[in-house]
């Protein structure tokens, strides 16, 4: 069994077909041995990385470990030097006496095991893990040790620097500051943060990161290094480092654990110096979400599916900043972008580059506004147009007219719920009859935090909570506690809740008559629309989220 080739083994286990095996072998011949069989199987999309690793572990009779869900012993990590771990893509995860358990993606490579044995003086026991999981673990485990040494270096650098830093290039390029800037972005990405805030105060600079929608403190540094740190970040993101009196924007890319990050930077002058906010966007290397991954209920998913099948009209996604509107739009575009249609987007800024779609960047300074770009786009023979945001009446008007003339238009608006979006369009000056004839539907959404499965605590709901959930009897609900798994926050990840109004004949009639939010909501409910609160109540009763989240997300709605 051991001597059978991995490809034949996968075919035998019905994990890939003979035809797929031939394709992989052909690709391997083309790469002239530079790529391993496993890499190509994953690249061609025949198996996921995890599935392949599990199959390989089965064939080699080696244990498979999921590094994201096991506790790594930092004592073991320290045994293997970082350079060696990175060179061989290995990480030590456990020590028992003189035996060191090492996770690798190539457990039969005896040279690697021998290298580690020589370096540590211990017997090595290999276990199998995926390459990406090992890279992530290497980054996470060694970075915790690096932060202290970086901060120490920065402290010494601060002591030697003058109080007034002129931001000169040679000083900024000095190693400690460069390392600190890199470390901040790396650690934030590993903590699944979306934003980094670098805030100067009188005696110190506070660095916070936004995880699951909440700001968490990452570290404090001496205010002496603040100027050098901001200058470094401005330098790499292409801003003017001599200009400190006006807000500036820039962007740069950084590779962390094998993933290329697209990083947007915004600098704002405050009384104690410049405050920097960094938005971390993963680039196209991380696959686009599919519609099925948006967390919609089956009912909402069917509604959404039927809406994007319409050949022309307007679909609006609404919600506050950071509620995942762009993700939903991109998922819809991913579904709609077929070889026989022309898809054009106007965005500010373009957040993800998508293959097969023409994306246009708004540039207000050059006169390239949403409205100007839209006018030109309509002469480009589009089938589907995505407008990043309907900010003004002119953009809304052109968008609605484009829909009436036979295009499918997707866009976003900032409103509280689906019904008020329709009223907002009319308030922006679009005639009610045009809204009624062109609007396919509106999706309002919010992001709610998901309770950590390891530490959530069950209890029975109170009468007041039953009223909030619109039920008449007590049910089991869960509270957030906090454990090492979720960094003591009680929550792990987020999911979306949706409220979808499909503009069927009843709703369209009310819109054309100039009906208000309440009337539209009433008719939509009769047609089967589930409101945001109904959606989040379901999640609370399922034990996915807490009553606190229900109140936070839907209190004013």
VOGU-3710 file (C-alpha; in Angstrom, 3 decimals, decimal comma):
1> xxxxxxxxxx> 0,000/0,000/0,000  2,851/2,393/0,897  4,523/1,968/-2,498  1,463/2,998/-4,513  1,803/6,531/-5,927  -0,286/9,249/-4,243  -2,210/9,975/-7,487  -3,253/6,349/-7,902  -4,166/6,221/-4,200  -6,489/9,266/-4,601
11> xxxxxxxxxx> -8,182/7,664/-7,634  -8,558/4,384/-5,684  -10,216/6,273/-2,801  -12,564/8,020/-5,297  -11,218/11,426/-4,276  -10,289/12,393/-7,856  -11,081/10,847/-11,236  -8,582/9,198/-13,604  -9,089/12,118/-16,006  -8,199/14,643/-13,290
21> xxxxxxxxxx> -5,114/12,611/-12,403  -3,957/12,816/-16,041  -4,433/16,616/-15,971  -2,356/16,950/-12,786  0,437/14,777/-14,176  0,458/16,830/-17,395  0,695/20,042/-15,364  3,521/18,508/-13,319  5,455/17,686/-16,491  4,928/21,263/-17,696
31> xxxxxxxxxx> 6,294/22,673/-14,437  9,394/20,440/-14,961  9,343/19,195/-11,393  9,241/22,622/-9,727  5,780/21,912/-8,274  4,742/18,971/-6,150  1,731/16,797/-6,953  -0,219/18,086/-3,924  0,260/21,745/-4,868  -1,093/21,120/-8,368
41> xxxxxxxxxx> -4,133/19,102/-7,211  -5,117/22,065/-4,993  -4,239/24,695/-7,637  -6,391/23,002/-10,289  -9,284/22,949/-7,806  -9,755/19,165/-7,739  -9,302/18,976/-3,934  -9,055/21,436/-1,055  -5,698/21,738/0,704  -7,147/20,194/3,891
51> xxxxxxxxxx> -8,760/17,256/2,022  -5,469/16,480/0,263  -3,482/16,662/3,525  -5,952/14,285/5,211  -5,714/11,839/2,285  -1,902/12,013/2,328  -1,882/11,395/6,091  -4,087/8,324/5,518  -1,744/6,969/2,855  1,449/7,576/4,851
61> xxxxxxxxxx> -0,119/6,405/8,152  0,851/9,737/9,765  -1,372/11,727/12,104  -3,065/14,809/10,543  -3,394/17,909/12,780  -5,510/21,029/12,336  -3,144/23,706/13,667  -5,932/26,290/13,982  -7,726/24,177/16,614  -4,933/22,750/18,754
71> xxxxxxxxxx> -2,949/24,341/21,545  0,652/24,885/20,465  3,277/24,580/23,224  5,420/27,755/23,049  8,212/25,899/24,861  8,350/23,520/21,868  8,226/26,398/19,350  11,306/27,983/20,973  13,326/24,784/20,428  13,389/25,293/16,636
81> xxxxxxxxxx> 14,998/28,566/15,449  12,701/30,776/13,327  15,041/30,686/10,299  15,016/26,864/10,273  11,209/26,742/10,711  10,722/29,099/7,745  13,313/27,322/5,568  11,630/23,926/5,904  8,010/25,101/6,576  7,811/23,258/9,897
91> xxxxxxxxxx> 6,660/24,176/13,396  7,288/22,331/16,656  4,006/21,891/18,542  4,684/19,640/21,530  7,423/18,229/23,812  7,289/14,966/25,711  10,538/14,147/27,459  13,154/13,940/24,704  10,583/13,725/21,888  9,638/16,807/19,872
101> xxxxxxxxxx> 6,429/16,692/17,805  6,866/18,673/14,583  4,134/19,660/12,092  5,292/19,492/8,456  3,654/19,209/5,032  6,319/16,708/3,911  6,615/14,041/6,654  8,743/11,621/4,612  11,508/14,165/3,959  14,169/12,780/6,305
111> xxxxxxxxxx> 16,592/15,658/5,581  14,191/18,085/7,307  13,755/15,799/10,338  17,530/15,250/10,540  18,166/19,026/10,398  15,789/19,611/13,311  17,287/16,682/15,250  20,789/18,153/14,880  19,601/21,657/15,814  17,564/20,630/18,893
121> xxxxxxxxxx> 19,308/17,445/20,000  15,896/15,777/20,352  14,064/12,929/18,591  11,547/14,340/16,131  8,063/12,891/15,576  6,449/14,211/12,371  2,733/14,999/12,074  1,081/16,306/8,901  -0,495/19,761/8,483  -1,298/21,981/5,498
131> xxxxxxxxxx> 1,380/24,370/4,245  -0,799/27,470/4,710  -1,695/26,454/8,291  2,008/25,948/9,117  2,952/29,353/7,624  0,204/31,022/9,642  1,305/29,276/12,842  4,968/30,209/12,230  3,941/33,830/11,796  1,746/33,842/14,882
141> xxxxxxxxxx> 4,033/31,949/17,272  7,332/33,632/16,400  5,823/37,114/16,084  4,786/37,076/19,759  8,472/36,646/20,634  9,503/39,269/18,086  7,207/42,033/19,368  9,144/42,382/22,612  12,519/42,576/20,848  11,126/45,064/18,285
151> xxxxxxxxxx> 9,702/47,280/21,029  13,025/47,082/22,896  14,874/48,164/19,744  12,364/50,968/19,179  12,769/52,117/22,784  16,541/52,405/22,361  15,981/54,125/19,035  13,613/56,565/20,763  16,148/57,346/23,466  18,797/58,121/20,888
161> xxxxxxxxxx> 16,449/60,205/18,686  15,865/63,888/19,304  12,523/64,938/20,736  11,733/66,789/17,495  12,040/64,361/14,611  12,542/65,960/11,231  11,400/62,758/9,509  14,625/62,488/7,531  14,794/59,417/5,307  17,881/57,767/6,761
171> xxxxxxxxxx> 16,474/57,842/10,287  13,112/56,515/9,169  14,695/53,670/7,236  16,549/52,581/10,410  15,686/48,990/11,223  13,621/49,226/14,465  10,952/51,522/12,968  10,690/49,497/9,761  10,320/46,341/11,868  7,706/47,956/14,111
181> xxxxxxxxxx> 5,557/49,071/11,137  5,755/45,587/9,592  5,055/43,837/12,917  1,945/45,958/13,581  0,374/45,003/10,224  1,401/41,328/10,568  -0,006/40,896/14,074  -3,209/42,714/13,175  -3,786/40,474/10,163  -3,152/37,349/12,268
191> xxxxxxxxxx> -5,690/38,573/14,813  -8,242/38,882/11,946  -8,405/42,653/12,340  -9,996/44,876/9,706  -8,516/48,225/10,831  -5,520/49,522/12,790  -5,659/52,834/14,689  -2,386/54,558/15,616  -3,362/57,395/17,973  -0,937/59,952/19,426
201> xxxxxxxxxx> -1,478/61,293/22,963  0,630/63,611/25,091  2,861/60,973/26,725  2,321/57,823/24,634  0,960/56,465/21,342  -1,847/53,934/21,538  -2,239/51,250/18,859  -5,650/49,576/18,655  -7,110/47,074/16,184  -10,721/46,432/15,197
211> xxxxxxxxxx> -11,615/42,761/15,587  -15,214/41,604/14,992  -16,322/45,217/14,948  -14,806/46,165/18,349  -11,573/48,056/19,021  -9,025/46,088/21,062  -5,718/47,492/22,341  -2,711/45,917/20,623  0,155/47,845/22,251  1,315/51,216/23,568
221> xxxxxxxxxx> 4,591/52,756/22,394  6,533/55,793/23,526  5,398/59,031/21,884  9,045/59,694/20,936  8,752/57,137/18,127  5,374/58,381/16,881  6,768/60,783/14,268  9,139/58,187/12,857  6,395/55,561/12,722  3,938/57,857/10,909
231> xxxxxxxxxx> 6,685/58,985/8,513  7,529/55,350/7,746  3,882/54,498/7,028  3,397/57,639/4,919  6,564/56,881/2,975  5,563/53,335/1,976  1,989/54,377/1,139  3,124/57,126/-1,229  2,089/60,209/0,777  3,946/63,513/1,086
241> xxxxxxxxxx> 5,996/63,106/4,295  6,738/66,850/4,564  3,014/67,747/4,698  1,637/67,324/8,223  -1,162/69,889/8,249  -3,750/68,302/5,949  -5,356/64,837/5,764  -3,793/62,436/3,259  -4,601/59,016/1,805  -2,370/56,298/0,400
251> xxxxxxxxxx> -2,021/52,563/-0,025  0,648/49,831/-0,087  0,874/46,046/-0,282  2,519/43,714/2,213  2,945/39,945/2,174  2,010/38,226/5,449  2,245/34,426/5,821  2,092/33,997/2,052  -1,000/36,213/1,582  -0,647/39,551/-0,219
261> xxxxxxxxxx> -2,520/42,248/1,674  -3,816/45,429/0,089  -3,439/48,066/2,801  -5,157/51,484/2,703  -3,746/54,260/4,890  -5,367/57,507/6,031  -3,483/60,235/7,956  -5,337/62,935/9,920  -3,621/65,796/11,801  -4,663/65,947/15,497
271> xxxxxxxxxx> -3,428/68,170/18,341  -0,753/65,644/19,409  0,438/64,663/15,913  -0,957/62,679/13,022  -3,443/59,896/13,680  -3,055/57,025/11,216  -5,830/54,576/10,398  -4,927/51,526/8,316  -7,591/49,417/6,594  -6,495/45,855/5,800
281> xxxxxxxxxx> -8,039/44,400/2,633  -7,129/40,927/1,508  -6,508/40,960/-2,224  -7,950/38,731/-4,916  -5,704/35,884/-3,745  -8,349/35,155/-1,137  -11,250/33,809/-3,157  -14,400/35,872/-3,548  -17,262/34,858/-1,307  -19,975/32,937/-3,062
291> xxxxxxxxxx> -23,622/33,887/-2,515  -24,053/30,704/-0,475  -21,334/31,877/1,961  -23,072/35,138/2,920  -24,902/33,615/5,890  -28,395/34,116/4,419  -31,293/31,979/5,609  -32,634/29,569/2,958  -35,686/31,788/2,509  -33,632/34,981/1,966
301> xxxxxxxxxx> -31,189/33,113/-0,261  -34,016/32,061/-2,613  -35,311/35,665/-2,713  -31,830/36,985/-3,536  -31,317/34,322/-6,216  -34,597/35,238/-7,930  -33,659/38,948/-7,805  -30,305/38,575/-9,583  -31,947/36,517/-12,331  -33,827/39,653/-13,496
311> xxxxxxxxxx> -32,323/40,905/-16,789  -32,690/44,609/-15,958  -33,574/46,875/-13,039  -31,927/48,130/-9,836  -30,832/46,024/-6,852  -29,771/48,028/-3,807  -27,751/46,790/-0,811  -28,001/49,043/2,241  -26,646/49,294/5,757  -24,141/51,325/7,834
321> xxxxxxxxxx> -20,405/51,488/7,082  -18,686/48,143/7,632  -21,814/46,003/7,392  -20,497/43,896/4,492  -22,397/45,603/1,644  -19,443/45,432/-0,780  -18,913/41,737/0,025  -22,546/41,026/-0,888  -22,233/43,015/-4,135  -19,010/41,231/-5,101
331> xxxxxxxxxx> -20,645/37,859/-4,396  -23,534/38,816/-6,708  -21,079/40,011/-9,390  -19,113/36,761/-9,107  -22,360/34,915/-9,894  -23,328/37,277/-12,752  -19,944/37,699/-14,484  -20,187/35,151/-17,281  -18,111/35,198/-20,509  -21,097/36,410/-22,577
341> xxxxxxxxxx> -21,903/39,539/-20,493  -20,096/42,869/-20,149  -19,808/43,891/-16,484  -18,477/47,351/-15,528  -18,107/48,772/-12,018  -17,480/52,324/-10,741  -15,966/52,229/-7,256  -14,279/54,520/-4,767  -11,861/52,878/-4,147  -11,701/49,542/-6,030
351> xxxxxxxxxx> -11,473/47,097/-3,094  -10,919/43,783/-4,864  -9,706/43,103/-8,362  -11,988/40,564/-10,012  -11,090/38,655/-13,153  -13,357/39,252/-16,139  -14,840/42,508/-14,819  -13,956/46,051/-15,954  -13,411/48,099/-12,791  -13,236/51,905/-12,823
361> xxxxxxxxxx> -11,678/53,971/-10,017  -13,367/57,280/-9,112  -10,981/60,260/-9,143  -12,754/63,424/-7,996  -9,668/65,667/-8,426  -9,532/64,803/-12,109  -13,286/65,290/-12,492  -13,955/61,528/-12,638  -16,985/61,491/-10,295  -19,542/58,676/-10,002
371> xxxxxxxxxx> -21,942/60,593/-12,277  -19,280/61,410/-14,915  -17,994/57,825/-14,953  -21,551/56,475/-15,227  -22,365/58,630/-18,252  -19,330/57,282/-20,124  -19,987/53,711/-19,021  -23,437/53,719/-20,567  -21,735/54,307/-23,934  -19,519/51,245/-23,328
381> xxxxxxxxxx> -22,334/48,780/-24,133  -22,638/47,293/-20,607  -25,036/44,521/-19,564  -24,445/44,900/-15,824  -23,283/48,048/-14,017  -22,171/48,192/-10,384  -22,092/51,645/-8,760  -20,055/51,713/-5,531  -22,469/54,126/-3,852  -25,418/56,363/-4,805
391> xxxxxxxxxx> -24,094/59,461/-3,057  -26,114/62,187/-4,768  -29,286/62,746/-6,742  -27,412/62,914/-10,062  -25,841/59,455/-9,610  -29,176/58,019/-8,412  -30,992/59,517/-11,397  -28,518/58,158/-13,995  -28,511/54,747/-12,255  -32,334/54,508/-12,335
401> xxxxxxxxxx> -32,452/55,662/-15,986  -29,819/53,048/-16,896  -32,040/50,375/-15,331  -35,122/51,540/-17,236  -33,176/51,427/-20,528  -32,428/47,733/-20,060  -29,334/47,389/-17,834  -28,981/45,535/-14,546  -27,687/48,040/-11,957  -26,288/47,072/-8,540
411> xxxxxxxxxx> -25,491/49,715/-5,943  -25,329/50,605/-2,232  -26,966/53,257/-0,050  -26,532/54,173/3,612  -29,943/53,688/5,278  -31,221/51,861/8,360  -33,547/49,341/6,753  -34,912/48,194/3,417  -38,149/50,247/3,417  -36,456/53,572/4,214
421> xxxxxxxxxx> -34,118/53,033/1,219  -37,051/53,347/-1,153  -38,234/56,538/0,580  -34,646/57,894/0,466  -34,502/57,439/-3,329  -37,707/59,456/-3,715  -36,308/62,119/-1,316  -33,174/62,321/-3,505  -35,360/63,582/-6,317  -36,032/60,423/-8,317
431> xxxxxxxxxx> -39,679/60,372/-9,428  -41,727/57,736/-7,504  -43,047/56,159/-10,757  -39,428/55,658/-11,955  -38,425/54,017/-8,678  -41,508/51,767/-8,878  -40,783/50,592/-12,427  -37,031/50,121/-12,102  -36,486/48,710/-8,572  -36,121/44,911/-8,388
441> xxxxxxxxxx> -35,457/44,768/-4,670  -33,588/46,057/-1,618  -31,342/44,079/0,732  -30,657/45,652/4,137  -27,920/43,962/6,141  -25,921/44,085/9,372  -23,071/42,024/10,798  -23,618/40,286/14,143  -20,933/38,648/16,235  -21,074/34,861/16,590
451> xxxxxxxxxx> -20,739/33,408/20,098  -17,592/31,388/20,804  -18,716/27,711/20,822  -16,150/26,793/23,506  -17,384/29,117/26,263  -20,964/30,303/25,593  -23,217/29,815/28,645  -26,895/28,762/28,325  -29,790/30,176/30,406  -33,538/30,764/30,038
461> xxxxxxxxxx> -34,737/34,058/28,544  -36,600/36,674/30,626  -40,028/38,160/29,776  -38,394/41,374/28,573  -36,096/39,409/26,233  -39,058/37,386/24,930  -40,729/40,686/24,018  -37,578/41,738/22,116  -37,553/38,436/20,234  -41,324/38,709/19,609
471> xxxxxxxxxx> -42,111/35,341/21,215  -44,530/34,501/24,062  -42,602/31,810/25,956  -39,110/31,437/27,479  -36,419/29,707/25,411  -32,763/28,809/25,946  -30,469/31,714/25,079  -26,685/31,968/25,463  -24,399/34,594/27,023  -20,832/35,449/26,012
481> xxxxxxxxxx> -18,187/34,461/28,577  -14,649/34,564/27,204  -11,850/31,990/27,001  -8,349/31,723/25,417  -9,979/30,451/22,190  -11,714/33,783/21,556  -9,138/36,099/23,229  -11,557/36,496/26,182  -14,103/38,379/24,071  -16,795/35,683/24,129
491> xxxxxxxxxx> -17,225/35,958/20,352  -15,534/34,285/17,400  -16,182/35,691/13,933  -19,257/37,418/12,499  -22,201/36,525/10,315  -24,643/38,676/8,361  -28,371/39,157/8,896  -30,552/40,319/6,015  -33,908/41,967/5,369  -35,005/41,645/1,749
501> xxxxxxxxxx> -37,887/43,508/0,111  -38,703/42,088/-3,308  -40,566/44,792/-5,271  -43,537/42,758/-6,426  -46,677/44,376/-7,824  -48,140/45,250/-4,387  -44,980/47,028/-3,234  -44,506/48,805/-6,592  -48,066/50,210/-6,424  -47,407/51,701/-2,958
511> xxxxxxxxxx> -44,090/53,237/-4,173  -45,738/54,777/-7,259  -48,406/56,314/-5,021  -45,639/57,897/-2,887  -46,279/55,690/0,156  -44,224/56,085/3,343  -41,843/53,659/5,064  -44,559/52,085/7,276  -46,907/51,374/4,353  -44,107/49,788/2,280
521> xxxxxxxxxx> -43,029/47,665/5,269  -46,606/46,543/5,901  -47,116/45,303/2,315  -43,630/43,717/2,235  -44,368/41,817/5,462  -47,582/40,488/3,947  -45,500/39,333/0,967  -43,235/37,399/3,318  -40,354/39,808/4,056  -38,569/38,918/7,305
531> xxxxxxxxxx> -37,272/41,989/9,147  -33,742/42,307/10,573  -35,051/41,713/14,098  -36,848/38,475/13,084  -33,593/37,322/11,513  -31,413/38,040/14,536  -34,074/36,553/16,899  -33,714/33,274/15,015  -29,927/33,389/15,532  -30,370/34,053/19,279
541> xxxxxxxxxx> -32,782/31,121/19,620  -30,378/28,867/17,695  -27,606/29,797/20,143  -25,448/31,479/17,477  -25,481/34,973/18,977  -26,492/36,783/22,188  -29,344/39,079/23,287  -26,736/41,896/23,623  -26,053/41,628/19,894  -29,788/41,665/19,105
551> xxxxxxx> -30,151/44,941/21,024  -26,969/46,448/19,526  -27,893/45,669/15,944  -31,646/46,325/15,860  -32,397/48,678/18,745  -33,387/51,690/16,634  -34,889/49,632/13,842
//
